[in-house]
Amino acid sequence: MKLLLVNLPRLDLVAPSAALGILNGIAKDCGCDTTIVDFVHICKTNMTDDEYAKLNDWCMNIINDLPKDIENKLISLWCDNVYNVATDYDYLCVSIFSYWSLNPAKTLLSIKSPIPVIAGGNGCNNAKDWIGEYANHVCYGDAENFMRKLLVGKEYGENLDDFPFPSYEGFDLSKYTSDKVYMTGSRGCVRRCTFCDIQNIWPQFRYRSGKNIVEEMKHHINTIGISYFDFTDSLINGSVSNFYNMNVAISESNLNVKYAGQAICRPRNQMPSHHYEAMYYAGCDQLTIGIESFSEDVRNHMRKKFSNADIDYHIQQSGFYGIKNIWLMITGYPTETLYDHQQNLGGLERYKDYAQSVIELMRWGTTMHINMDTPIHSMLQYTKLDSYDWIYNKLDLKERIRRRLELHTKTYECGYAQPRVREELNIIKEISRRLQ
């Protein structure tokens, strides 16, 4: 059996697609042949910078309609690189990675495929009302069990250690800007943050053993020579005990590896200092932390469940053990008052001694957008389709943009590096046209 594996915008091109790597590993384990089509890379290399920027804006609902000439180019690239070669395969497997891939998915999959289509990825959970019209099979959860049942008639089970390792063989690794691959150590999350829909995809938190993760690291080192691993987990320290055991297992394996991942800020009694020491010896290079807001009231409404004192402890430990941080922030959360905004400004002053040394990047994004099927959408009884243009307690788009721009200036003055700032400010400029 032969499978054509394809991804869709919007994705960053820093490393090969984690979803396609997972599908590739499953297919090989089931005895299937595969061909990888990185359609995002094809779009990037065959469009002008302006065309590609508009494509991304359309994916993110910054603009409502893709200009017709760019849409025609998108469809032409799809037909040339996917549909025109698909007849040599048994299945077309399309990864709809996230909410931001829905516009291209609907446009491209509406064109009749010459072979059966399998659609999967987190984005499918936001497209249940139409995805079945365009795909013969739709996967809403674990691709491993779904694909194995479809291909060979039986599942792996629920133990993540029994799943096959992702395979990045067949990828042109020279296409990507970072010398790394993605790994998945867990599925689901132990938090139920109001702005996130992960609980709709994986209601229960499950994780792999440290021994199994070490074996996957060895596999990638031996097959493709990569020793930097970026975990895709919602949070790598969802189980504190398992995370500690994983770090011990990596350090005792004597592998010369580095890793990065998303984590939750935890108090000292949950992650004492020796946990950070274990991370250091295991090669923890960088943690992406969803701080979200320096206001405890806002974070409490978000259900983040950590205090300002916990942030202080975490950044001190990270600094001592040389673990770089990326802090993800949200401005204009629905319950955010002007006082909460002032606390955000004050938090930038509070941690500025760590700017660019420990806090490698501070990212504010654009402004708070509200996605369907998230707790905050239900809590606010929000019904408008536009995920940016909403009002709650007089907090409107104009005020959210004002706060975001004020935070940009303060972040710059305090010396923090801000990634993609030009792109984000251009997005804010585009969003601001709605105020005219």
Secondary structure, DSSP 8 states (H G I E B T S, - for coil): -EEEEEE-SS---SS--HHHHHHHHHHHHTT-EEEEE-HHHHHHHHS-HHHHHHHHHHHTTSSSS--HHHHHHHHHHHIIIIITTGGGSSEEEEE--SGGGHHHHHHHHTS--SS-EEEESGGGGG-TTTHHHH-SEEE-S-HHHHHHHHHHS----S-GGGS-----TTS-GGGSSSS-EEE--EES-S---TT--HHHH-SS-EE--HHHHHHHHHHHHHHH---EEEE--S-TTSSHHHHHHHHHHHHHHT---EEEEEE----TTTS-HHHHHHHHHHTEEEEEEEEE-S-HHHHHHHT----HHHHHHHHHHHHHTT-EEEEEE-SS-TT--HHHHHHHHHHHHHTGGGBTTTEEEEE--SS----TTSHHHHHTT---S-SS---BTTB-HHHHHHHHHHHHHHHHHTT---TTHHHHHHHHHHHHGGG-
